[in-house]
Amino acid sequence: MPWLPIYADQVDFANILDWLNATDQLAFLLSEGPRRWRAVSHLDALSSSRVCLWHVPSGPLPLLHPNPSREVSLIIDPWSGWKELRTGANSSTPFFGAGHPGVIWLNHRPISLRNSGGIGLSSYEWIGNHYRMIGSPATPATESFWKLLRKWTQKQSTRIPREGSLDGPRPEIYVFPSALRAFKSGSPRDNNP
């Protein structure tokens, strides 16, 4: 499954949010209370540690009916909001089943959970085409958007290893400029989410 790991502090996330807000391809899916959700095209700030991004051109979102039913309806108007009929293990995020190819998750961790004064390991995650064989592929538009997101991230950042020297072997995490300056000044980084 596609995963795009990043180090970004609050300054970097302001720039990331500006980019996410500027695209008309994404909507943020926000809580409107217990089991209630609504799509919005713009956020003023990232306040949650797990942000649900809907790639709008991917098509309608599924509305799962309560167990044991396998019935799936479509959310008619995500912009007006909907009530979830079945929640997942984490009721603080919307649930679309094991993985919906039109949803990208942003794990927002600008502050380390393990190291005082450090920066956490954030990431984008996407189910991609994991369920293509059972009839749930990603749309070509969403595949293109993922590539665009990856390319933009690469242009804005430098790759570094999870641990050790910043110029050490096996660079895999994309670090944004403000976080990189913090690391060069001695701030610690989480090596796992």
N, C-alpha and C positions, 0 to 999 in steps of 0.2 A: 504494500500500500504506500502511496506517495506520502513522504514526510519531508518537511522543510524546516530544519532546526535553526533557530536564531538566538543571538544574544542582543538584547535591546533594553536600554534603560528608559526612564520616563520621557526624556528628551527625544530619543529615537522613536518611541511609540507615538509621540505627537506627530512626527513626520509620517510614520506608517499609517496612522489614522487619517491624516490628510489625503494620502494616496487612496486608501480604501473609500473614503467619502467622495473622492473625485470621480470614481468610476460609476457609470450608470448600470453596470452589470451585476452589482452586489446589493443585497439588502441585509441588514442586521436583524436577527430574530430575537426580540426582547420579551421579557416576562411582563405580563400585565396583571400578575397575581397568580394564586395557585392554579396550575393547569391551564392558564390563559397566556397566549402568545400573540405577538403582532410584528409584522415586518415594517421596518423603517429604512429609509435610504440614507440617513445621515445620523451620526452620533457626535455629541460634543466631547465626550471623553470615554475612554475604556475603563470601566469600573469593575468588571467581572474577570475572574481568572480563566474562564472558558467562554469564548464568544462564538456564537453560531452565525456563519455567513452563508446566505442562500445565493447561489449563482442563478439569478432570475431567468436568463435565457435557457436554463436547463429544463424549464417547464414547471408544472404544478407540483406542490408538495403533497405527500401522502398523509392521510388522516387514518391512523390505525384504530380499529374498533377493539373494545375490551376483550381480553382472553375469556374463553377459549376460541373466540371467533377469529377467523383468518381474513375477515372482510377488510378491505381497504377502500376508503373513499378518497376524494381529492379535497384539499382545502380550497374552497371557492375563491376567497378574497383574503390572502394573507395580510394585505395592507390594512384591512378593517379589523383583523384579529380573528382568533378561533379558540375554541376550548378543546384541549387535548382529551381524547377519550381513553387513551392508554398511556401511562407514563413509563419511562425507562427506569433504570436503577438510580439515576441521578435526576431527581425531580426539579433541579434548578436549571436544567437545560431541556430544550424541546426534544421529543423522541420521534424518530421516523423509522424505527426498526434497527436492524443490525448495522446498517450503513446505507445512506442515500447518496447516490452519485452527484446530486446537485447541491450538496452541503459540504462546506469546508469549515473546519474548526480552527480557531485561533486560540492557542493556549498562551495567555498573557501573563508572563511572570517577570516583570521588570525588576523585582526585588527578590533576592535569594531567600529561600526557605530554610537553608542550612548554614549559611555564612553571614554573619553580621556585616553590614555594609557592602554586601556582594550583590551580584546580578544573577537572576535565575535563568534557567534554560527554557526559552519560549519556543513555540513552533506553530506551523500550520500542519494540519493533517487532513487527508482526503481519502476516501475509500477508493477513488479512481475506478478502475474496471474490475475490481475484485469479484464482483457478482455478474460479470458479463455472461458467463456460462449458464447461469440460471435465468437469463433474460432481463437483467437490470444493468445495462451498460451505461457508462457516462456518455453524455452527448458530445459530439465533436466540438461544440461551442465551449463546453466546460473543460474539455481537454486543452483547448487553446487558451482559455483563461488561466488554467493552472500553469501552463508554460509562460504566459505573460507575467504572472505573479512571481514565478521562479526567476525569470530574467530580470525583472525590476529589482528583486531582492539582491541578486548577484551584482547588479550595477551599483547598488547603494552600500555594499558591504565588502568585507574582507573575510576569507575563510581562515579559521584557526582550529587547533585541536581542542578537544574537550577538557584536557588537563595538561599541565606542564607548561613549557615555554610557549609563548604566543607564536613563535616561528618554528615550533617543533614538528615532528612527523605526523602524518595522517590528519591534515586539516579537514574538518568536516562540518563545523558549525559556522554559519554566516554571522559575523559580528558587525553591527552598525556603528557609525563613527563615534557617538558619544560613549557608548559602552566600551569601545576599543580604547578611547582615551582613559577611561576609568581603569581598565585592566592594566594599561601601561603605567598608571600611577599606583598600582598595587592592589586594586580592589579584587576580591576573590570572585570566582564564577562557579556555578553549580555544574557538575558534569553529567547530571541526570535531571529529567523533569521533576 
